[in-house]
Amino acid sequence: MKQLRLLFVFCLLPSLVFAQDELQIVKPEGCYCSILMPNLPKRTINTDSTGGVQATISFWTMYGNNKLYGLEMCVYDAGYNFADTKELLAQRDNFCTSTKSEMQSTSFTKQDGYSGIDFTSKGATNNFYSRILIVDKRVYILFVAQPTDATKSPDVDRFLNSFNTLR
């Protein structure tokens, strides 16, 4: 009987730990991309002129089951030029600073031929799973925040890998 109970708990565990979301393809307004999210995200727009560089930042967020999905697009003034690797590292560091999280792992990546960086960071209450991509002088930051006590959901990789540019 004890083994049967253990088997029953083991079979239920994945659905309890992962709390997966029904992800669907969405095309956030003004984003030039499609991505998998639980629903159409909400958008906020800001401008930033740090260091004399003007940028328009659009930010989309959507809550899932015990997770927050986020997508940020930073568009610089036409005359601004940056080195991809340097920009990826700066954006990663800025993300960790703004979320008050500590870097856990990082690696460079390519997605559909675009330069990128994957990283995980840990804050006081959340783990962040993130990818930054540079597409045609636009910087995209994708992330999922989950409580620190939650096991990484398979939705995280599905979300990060679903990013697709619309040209």
MDAnalysis code that builds the backbone (N, CA, C; Angstrom):
import MDAnalysis as mda
import numpy as np

u = mda.Universe.empty(501, n_residues=167, atom_resindex=np.repeat(np.arange(167), 3), trajectory=True)
u.add_TopologyAttr("name", ["N", "CA", "C"] * 167)
u.add_TopologyAttr("resid", np.arange(1, 168))
u.add_TopologyAttr("resname", ["MET", "LYS", "GLN", "LEU", "ARG", "LEU", "LEU", "PHE", "VAL", "PHE", "CYS", "LEU", "LEU", "PRO", "SER", "LEU", "VAL", "PHE", "ALA", "GLN", "ASP", "GLU", "LEU", "GLN", "ILE", "VAL", "LYS", "PRO", "GLU", "GLY", "CYS", "TYR", "CYS", "SER", "ILE", "LEU", "MET", "PRO", "ASN", "LEU", "PRO", "LYS", "ARG", "THR", "ILE", "ASN", "THR", "ASP", "SER", "THR", "GLY", "GLY", "VAL", "GLN", "ALA", "THR", "ILE", "SER", "PHE", "TRP", "THR", "MET", "TYR", "GLY", "ASN", "ASN", "LYS", "LEU", "TYR", "GLY", "LEU", "GLU", "MET", "CYS", "VAL", "TYR", "ASP", "ALA", "GLY", "TYR", "ASN", "PHE", "ALA", "ASP", "THR", "LYS", "GLU", "LEU", "LEU", "ALA", "GLN", "ARG", "ASP", "ASN", "PHE", "CYS", "THR", "SER", "THR", "LYS", "SER", "GLU", "MET", "GLN", "SER", "THR", "SER", "PHE", "THR", "LYS", "GLN", "ASP", "GLY", "TYR", "SER", "GLY", "ILE", "ASP", "PHE", "THR", "SER", "LYS", "GLY", "ALA", "THR", "ASN", "ASN", "PHE", "TYR", "SER", "ARG", "ILE", "LEU", "ILE", "VAL", "ASP", "LYS", "ARG", "VAL", "TYR", "ILE", "LEU", "PHE", "VAL", "ALA", "GLN", "PRO", "THR", "ASP", "ALA", "THR", "LYS", "SER", "PRO", "ASP", "VAL", "ASP", "ARG", "PHE", "LEU", "ASN", "SER", "PHE", "ASN", "THR", "LEU", "ARG"])
u.atoms.positions = np.array([
    [0.830, -1.195, 0.000],
    [0.000, 0.000, 0.000],
    [0.869, 1.251, 0.000],
    [1.956, 1.225, 0.758],
    [2.850, 2.369, 0.838],
    [3.452, 2.669, -0.538],
    [3.828, 1.631, -1.297],
    [4.407, 1.831, -2.622],
    [3.376, 2.425, -3.573],
    [2.141, 1.984, -3.465],
    [1.078, 2.518, -4.307],
    [0.853, 4.003, -4.023],
    [0.867, 4.386, -2.743],
    [0.714, 5.792, -2.371],
    [1.879, 6.609, -2.923],
    [3.089, 6.103, -2.824],
    [4.270, 6.792, -3.317],
    [4.184, 6.972, -4.836],
    [3.729, 5.929, -5.549],
    [3.559, 6.014, -6.988],
    [2.514, 7.066, -7.341],
    [1.414, 7.122, -6.609],
    [0.357, 8.099, -6.817],
    [0.894, 9.513, -6.638],
    [1.645, 9.765, -5.574],
    [2.235, 11.082, -5.320],
    [3.228, 11.427, -6.419],
    [4.041, 10.475, -6.842],
    [5.029, 10.707, -7.889],
    [4.345, 11.109, -9.200],
    [3.216, 10.494, -9.533],
    [2.489, 10.820, -10.761],
    [1.858, 12.204, -10.697],
    [1.430, 12.627, -9.548],
    [0.835, 13.958, -9.386],
    [1.878, 15.059, -9.291],
    [3.056, 14.747, -8.837],
    [4.094, 15.737, -8.557],
    [4.398, 16.653, -9.735],
    [4.624, 16.133, -10.957],
    [4.953, 17.048, -12.051],
    [3.921, 18.144, -12.266],
    [2.638, 17.840, -12.177],
    [1.636, 18.884, -12.409],
    [1.603, 19.877, -11.258],
    [1.911, 19.442, -10.053],
    [1.929, 20.354, -8.913],
    [3.152, 21.253, -8.949],
    [4.288, 20.688, -9.305],
    [5.529, 21.453, -9.297],
    [5.578, 22.442, -10.456],
    [5.183, 22.010, -11.655],
    [5.362, 22.845, -12.822],
    [4.245, 23.850, -13.052],
    [3.018, 23.570, -12.653],
    [1.875, 24.467, -12.872],
    [1.963, 25.101, -14.258],
    [1.887, 24.261, -15.283],
    [2.068, 24.726, -16.653],
    [0.916, 25.628, -17.108],
    [1.256, 26.512, -18.018],
    [0.290, 27.439, -18.582],
    [-0.110, 26.990, -19.987],
    [-1.307, 27.358, -20.389],
    [-1.747, 27.202, -21.769],
    [-1.152, 28.379, -22.535],
    [-0.092, 28.139, -23.275],
    [0.551, 29.220, -24.018],
    [0.016, 29.259, -25.438],
    [-0.181, 30.467, -25.937],
    [-0.672, 30.674, -27.293],
    [0.186, 31.715, -27.989],
    [0.205, 31.681, -29.300],
    [0.986, 32.663, -30.055],
    [0.279, 34.006, -29.971],
    [1.019, 35.013, -29.518],
    [0.491, 36.374, -29.481],
    [1.449, 37.290, -30.239],
    [0.914, 38.364, -30.766],
    [1.691, 39.388, -31.466],
    [1.467, 40.691, -30.720],
    [2.327, 40.965, -29.724],
    [2.136, 42.189, -28.936],
    [2.165, 43.433, -29.821],
    [1.239, 44.341, -29.568],
    [1.119, 45.569, -30.346],
    [2.446, 46.331, -30.378],
    [2.925, 46.645, -31.579],
    [4.131, 47.441, -31.744],
    [5.429, 46.708, -31.514],
    [5.413, 45.390, -31.425],
    [6.601, 44.629, -31.030],
    [7.417, 44.082, -32.186],
    [6.866, 43.929, -33.370],
    [7.566, 43.341, -34.514],
    [7.939, 41.882, -34.278],
    [7.188, 41.204, -33.408],
    [7.505, 39.808, -33.111],
    [6.241, 39.059, -32.699],
    [6.367, 37.734, -32.668],
    [5.339, 36.902, -32.054],
    [6.029, 36.083, -30.972],
    [5.248, 35.658, -30.001],
    [5.792, 34.916, -28.873],
    [4.665, 34.133, -28.205],
    [5.004, 33.062, -27.518],
    [4.008, 32.299, -26.772],
    [3.807, 32.926, -25.398],
    [2.559, 33.207, -25.047],
    [2.206, 33.736, -23.726],
    [0.830, 33.189, -23.356],
    [0.453, 33.286, -22.079],
    [-0.861, 32.795, -21.677],
    [-2.024, 33.583, -22.290],
    [-1.783, 34.839, -22.654],
    [-2.818, 35.696, -23.207],
    [-2.131, 36.933, -23.770],
    [-2.880, 37.832, -24.390],
    [-2.297, 39.057, -24.924],
    [-1.789, 39.915, -23.768],
    [-0.503, 40.268, -23.777],
    [0.080, 41.001, -22.647],
    [-0.306, 42.480, -22.636],
    [-0.134, 43.102, -21.472],
    [-0.363, 44.538, -21.302],
    [0.926, 45.273, -21.647],
    [0.794, 46.466, -22.248],
    [1.960, 47.220, -22.712],
    [2.092, 48.542, -21.971],
    [3.325, 48.883, -21.637],
    [3.669, 50.211, -21.148],
    [4.834, 50.720, -21.993],
    [4.925, 52.032, -22.172],
    [5.987, 52.635, -22.984],
    [6.674, 53.723, -22.176],
    [8.011, 53.725, -22.222],
    [8.824, 54.748, -21.563],
    [9.881, 55.238, -22.539],
    [10.449, 56.395, -22.238],
    [11.637, 56.843, -22.964],
    [12.755, 57.013, -21.950],
    [13.973, 56.826, -22.417],
    [15.142, 56.911, -21.543],
    [16.237, 57.631, -22.309],
    [16.961, 58.477, -21.627],
    [18.074, 59.171, -22.271],
    [19.332, 59.069, -21.413],
    [19.571, 57.896, -20.870],
    [20.751, 57.660, -20.044],
    [22.006, 57.824, -20.884],
    [22.957, 58.581, -20.374],
    [24.233, 58.775, -21.075],
    [24.095, 59.498, -22.391],
    [23.031, 60.287, -22.562],
    [22.842, 61.038, -23.794],
    [22.281, 60.214, -24.939],
    [21.973, 58.943, -24.696],
    [21.415, 58.075, -25.733],
    [19.908, 57.985, -25.528],
    [19.161, 58.349, -26.565],
    [17.702, 58.315, -26.494],
    [17.202, 56.931, -26.895],
    [16.302, 56.376, -26.092],
    [15.725, 55.064, -26.408],
    [14.250, 55.048, -26.030],
    [13.469, 54.325, -26.819],
    [12.069, 54.091, -26.499],
    [11.959, 52.648, -26.034],
    [11.372, 52.461, -24.868],
    [11.294, 51.136, -24.271],
    [9.828, 50.737, -24.134],
    [9.470, 49.650, -24.790],
    [8.127, 49.083, -24.665],
    [8.250, 47.839, -23.798],
    [7.282, 47.664, -22.910],
    [7.336, 46.576, -21.949],
    [5.979, 45.889, -21.912],
    [5.967, 44.574, -22.131],
    [4.743, 43.778, -22.106],
    [4.855, 42.738, -20.998],
    [3.811, 42.573, -20.196],
    [3.819, 41.552, -19.140],
    [2.492, 40.796, -19.132],
    [2.562, 39.550, -18.678],
    [1.370, 38.723, -18.558],
    [1.616, 37.693, -17.463],
    [0.680, 37.601, -16.517],
    [0.784, 36.611, -15.456],
    [0.269, 35.266, -15.940],
    [0.973, 34.220, -15.520],
    [0.545, 32.850, -15.755],
    [0.315, 32.190, -14.408],
    [0.350, 30.867, -14.383],
    [0.208, 30.109, -13.136],
    [1.492, 30.223, -12.319],
    [1.487, 31.079, -11.328],
    [2.629, 31.233, -10.435],
    [3.881, 31.720, -11.160],
    [3.696, 32.458, -12.270],
    [4.812, 32.981, -13.053],
    [4.436, 34.338, -13.645],
    [5.451, 35.115, -13.948],
    [5.260, 36.360, -14.683],
    [6.099, 36.273, -15.949],
    [5.459, 36.455, -17.102],
    [6.144, 36.473, -18.385],
    [6.386, 37.933, -18.741],
    [7.578, 38.238, -19.220],
    [7.878, 39.609, -19.596],
    [8.635, 39.689, -20.906],
    [8.376, 40.760, -21.644],
    [9.049, 41.043, -22.904],
    [9.288, 42.543, -22.949],
    [10.515, 42.907, -23.186],
    [10.879, 44.319, -23.297],
    [11.560, 44.529, -24.638],
    [11.218, 45.630, -25.314],
    [11.866, 45.984, -26.571],
    [12.424, 47.386, -26.427],
    [13.710, 47.522, -26.672],
    [14.384, 48.813, -26.575],
    [14.813, 49.226, -27.984],
    [14.314, 50.372, -28.417],
    [14.643, 50.896, -29.744],
    [15.421, 52.196, -29.549],
    [16.662, 52.206, -30.032],
    [17.522, 53.371, -29.902],
    [17.310, 54.330, -31.061],
    [17.720, 55.590, -30.859],
    [17.711, 56.560, -31.956],
    [18.502, 55.994, -33.128],
    [18.101, 56.365, -34.343],
    [18.691, 55.802, -35.561],
    [20.213, 55.953, -35.620],
    [20.766, 57.023, -35.102],
    [22.197, 57.264, -35.201],
    [23.049, 56.530, -34.182],
    [22.435, 55.869, -33.224],
    [23.191, 55.199, -32.161],
    [23.707, 53.846, -32.641],
    [25.007, 53.643, -32.501],
    [25.623, 52.369, -32.865],
    [26.191, 51.723, -31.615],
    [26.059, 50.415, -31.518],
    [26.609, 49.704, -30.370],
    [27.199, 48.374, -30.825],
    [28.138, 47.882, -30.020],
    [28.721, 46.563, -30.260],
    [27.806, 45.532, -29.610],
    [27.406, 44.516, -30.366],
    [26.435, 43.539, -29.879],
    [26.825, 42.912, -28.539],
    [28.022, 42.379, -28.437],
    [28.428, 41.683, -27.213],
    [28.415, 42.624, -26.019],
    [28.939, 43.799, -26.200],
    [28.977, 44.784, -25.114],
    [27.556, 45.168, -24.679],
    [26.665, 45.336, -25.652],
    [25.279, 45.699, -25.349],
    [24.561, 44.559, -24.631],
    [24.771, 43.325, -25.067],
    [24.149, 42.175, -24.404],
    [24.570, 42.094, -22.938],
    [25.855, 42.255, -22.683],
    [26.363, 42.183, -21.304],
    [25.840, 43.345, -20.455],
    [25.788, 44.536, -21.045],
    [25.277, 45.699, -20.308],
    [23.792, 45.520, -19.971],
    [23.003, 45.030, -20.937],
    [21.581, 44.808, -20.693],
    [21.374, 43.727, -19.626],
    [22.180, 42.670, -19.671],
    [22.089, 41.605, -18.658],
    [22.367, 42.168, -17.270],
    [23.437, 42.953, -17.152],
    [23.789, 43.535, -15.858],
    [22.728, 44.515, -15.370],
    [22.174, 45.316, -16.290],
    [21.100, 46.244, -15.926],
    [19.861, 45.490, -15.448],
    [19.551, 44.357, -16.082],
    [18.407, 43.552, -15.679],
    [18.600, 43.069, -14.237],
    [19.777, 42.539, -13.942],
    [20.045, 42.034, -12.587],
    [19.993, 43.160, -11.556],
    [20.497, 44.320, -11.916],
    [20.450, 45.456, -11.005],
    [19.007, 45.895, -10.764],
    [18.230, 46.018, -11.831],
    [16.853, 46.513, -11.686],
    [15.945, 45.515, -10.967],
    [16.229, 44.222, -11.071],
    [15.412, 43.216, -10.382],
    [16.013, 42.821, -9.032],
    [17.135, 43.451, -8.684],
    [17.840, 43.137, -7.433],
    [18.079, 41.634, -7.324],
    [18.592, 41.074, -8.422],
    [18.860, 39.646, -8.456],
    [20.345, 39.400, -8.704],
    [20.794, 38.232, -8.270],
    [22.199, 37.852, -8.392],
    [22.355, 36.844, -9.527],
    [23.341, 37.088, -10.379],
    [23.612, 36.225, -11.516],
    [23.917, 34.801, -11.045],
    [23.276, 33.813, -11.672],
    [23.526, 32.412, -11.352],
    [24.279, 31.705, -12.485],
    [23.883, 31.985, -13.716],
    [24.559, 31.389, -14.875],
    [24.331, 32.287, -16.081],
    [25.240, 32.183, -17.051],
    [25.114, 32.984, -18.259],
    [25.821, 32.286, -19.412],
    [25.272, 32.427, -20.630],
    [25.914, 31.869, -21.819],
    [25.428, 32.622, -23.055],
    [26.316, 32.759, -24.016],
    [25.936, 33.392, -25.276],
    [25.168, 32.386, -26.120],
    [24.253, 32.895, -26.936],
    [23.417, 32.035, -27.756],
    [23.128, 32.729, -29.082],
    [22.542, 32.005, -29.986],
    [22.012, 32.552, -31.245],
    [20.605, 32.012, -31.383],
    [19.708, 32.839, -31.849],
    [18.346, 32.394, -32.132],
    [17.967, 32.969, -33.484],
    [17.657, 32.117, -34.417],
    [17.341, 32.524, -35.788],
    [18.428, 33.420, -36.370],
    [19.678, 33.169, -36.014],
    [20.802, 33.934, -36.525],
    [21.088, 35.230, -35.781],
    [20.297, 35.562, -34.764],
    [20.491, 36.797, -34.014],
    [21.331, 36.537, -32.767],
    [22.212, 37.486, -32.449],
    [23.049, 37.372, -31.256],
    [22.206, 37.469, -30.000],
    [22.579, 36.674, -29.006],
    [21.835, 36.699, -27.759],
    [22.641, 36.207, -26.577],
    [22.042, 36.331, -25.417],
    [22.641, 35.841, -24.187],
    [21.516, 35.275, -23.315],
    [21.734, 34.100, -22.776],
    [20.808, 33.477, -21.828],
    [21.406, 33.613, -20.443],
    [20.569, 33.862, -19.446],
    [21.076, 33.906, -18.084],
    [19.964, 33.634, -17.089],
    [20.372, 33.164, -15.937],
    [19.452, 33.001, -14.814],
    [19.985, 33.840, -13.669],
    [19.066, 34.374, -12.898],
    [19.455, 35.158, -11.728],
    [18.450, 34.881, -10.619],
    [18.891, 35.114, -9.410],
    [18.063, 34.810, -8.241],
    [17.905, 36.054, -7.386],
    [16.636, 36.397, -7.129],
    [16.330, 37.520, -6.257],
    [15.867, 37.014, -4.903],
    [15.414, 37.912, -4.060],
    [14.960, 37.540, -2.716],
    [13.745, 36.616, -2.770],
    [12.842, 36.833, -3.730],
    [11.620, 36.021, -3.793],
    [11.419, 35.315, -5.125],
    [12.192, 35.678, -6.165],
    [11.992, 35.104, -7.503],
    [13.282, 34.645, -8.154],
    [13.163, 33.599, -8.958],
    [14.209, 33.216, -9.902],
    [13.804, 33.796, -11.244],
    [14.774, 34.307, -11.992],
    [14.524, 34.868, -13.312],
    [15.258, 34.027, -14.352],
    [14.540, 33.634, -15.383],
    [15.096, 32.917, -16.516],
    [14.958, 33.863, -17.697],
    [16.085, 34.262, -18.298],
    [16.058, 35.375, -19.248],
    [16.863, 35.108, -20.504],
    [16.448, 35.784, -21.556],
    [17.187, 35.778, -22.823],
    [17.128, 37.196, -23.373],
    [18.262, 37.669, -23.851],
    [18.330, 38.978, -24.509],
    [18.786, 38.736, -25.939],
    [18.086, 39.335, -26.888],
    [18.409, 39.201, -28.305],
    [18.541, 40.576, -28.938],
    [19.442, 40.687, -29.903],
    [19.572, 41.918, -30.680],
    [19.104, 41.612, -32.094],
    [18.046, 42.326, -32.513],
    [17.433, 42.114, -33.816],
    [17.316, 43.470, -34.509],
    [18.085, 43.663, -35.572],
    [17.996, 44.894, -36.368],
    [18.059, 46.150, -35.501],
    [19.057, 46.240, -34.650],
    [19.290, 47.403, -33.772],
    [18.202, 47.591, -32.716],
    [17.396, 46.567, -32.505],
    [16.445, 46.561, -31.390],
    [16.914, 45.507, -30.405],
    [16.778, 45.808, -29.128],
    [17.159, 44.864, -28.083],
    [15.879, 44.323, -27.454],
    [15.748, 43.004, -27.449],
    [14.598, 42.337, -26.840],
    [15.057, 41.606, -25.584],
    [14.362, 41.826, -24.493],
    [14.636, 41.118, -23.246],
    [13.403, 40.285, -22.926],
    [13.583, 38.976, -22.869],
    [12.507, 38.050, -22.545],
    [12.823, 37.450, -21.183],
    [11.836, 37.327, -20.329],
    [12.100, 36.706, -19.024],
    [10.845, 36.070, -18.455],
    [11.089, 35.106, -17.586],
    [10.028, 34.515, -16.779],
    [10.503, 34.588, -15.342],
    [9.648, 35.079, -14.458],
    [9.941, 35.132, -13.020],
    [9.070, 34.097, -12.331],
    [9.709, 33.260, -11.518],
    [9.004, 32.246, -10.727],
    [9.464, 32.368, -9.285],
    [8.627, 32.006, -8.326],
    [9.063, 32.010, -6.926],
    [10.314, 31.139, -6.744],
    [11.178, 31.549, -5.851],
    [12.439, 30.831, -5.652],
    [12.235, 29.391, -5.211],
    [11.116, 29.077, -4.594],
    [10.888, 27.709, -4.136],
    [10.237, 26.822, -5.193],
    [9.954, 27.362, -6.395],
    [9.316, 26.578, -7.463],
    [10.379, 25.947, -8.360],
    [10.081, 24.752, -8.831],
    [10.928, 24.090, -9.816],
    [10.717, 24.774, -11.159],
    [11.785, 24.909, -11.948],
    [11.677, 25.555, -13.255],
    [10.630, 24.841, -14.108],
    [9.672, 25.595, -14.571],
    [8.585, 25.058, -15.391],
    [9.058, 24.852, -16.833],
    [8.559, 23.818, -17.519],
    [8.881, 23.645, -18.937],
    [8.396, 24.831, -19.783],
    [7.429, 25.583, -19.275],
    [6.932, 26.764, -19.990],
    [8.027, 27.800, -20.199],
    [9.010, 27.812, -19.324],
    [10.089, 28.804, -19.423],
    [10.803, 28.661, -20.763],
    [11.277, 27.464, -21.069],
    [11.994, 27.263, -22.327],
    [11.075, 27.409, -23.535],
    [9.834, 26.966, -23.406],
    [8.881, 27.142, -24.504],
    [8.715, 28.625, -24.820],
    [8.584, 29.447, -23.778],
    [8.430, 30.892, -23.956],
    [9.688, 31.497, -24.588],
    [10.852, 31.219, -24.016],
    [12.097, 31.812, -24.516],
    [12.380, 31.395, -25.959],
    [12.111, 30.151, -26.294],
    [12.391, 29.648, -27.642],
    [11.338, 30.046, -28.673],
    [10.207, 30.570, -28.229],
    [9.108, 30.884, -29.150],
    [9.264, 32.237, -29.842],
    [10.176, 33.065, -29.398],
    [10.353, 34.397, -29.970],
    [10.615, 34.277, -31.473],
    [9.843, 35.033, -32.260],
    [9.966, 34.995, -33.697],
    [9.760, 36.404, -34.239],
    [10.694, 36.881, -35.064],
    [10.548, 38.231, -35.611],
    [9.544, 38.229, -36.751],
    [8.876, 39.349, -36.908],
    [7.929, 39.555, -38.006],
    [8.508, 40.612, -38.920],
    [8.874, 40.221, -40.090],
    [9.464, 41.175, -41.031],
    [8.553, 41.408, -42.194],
])
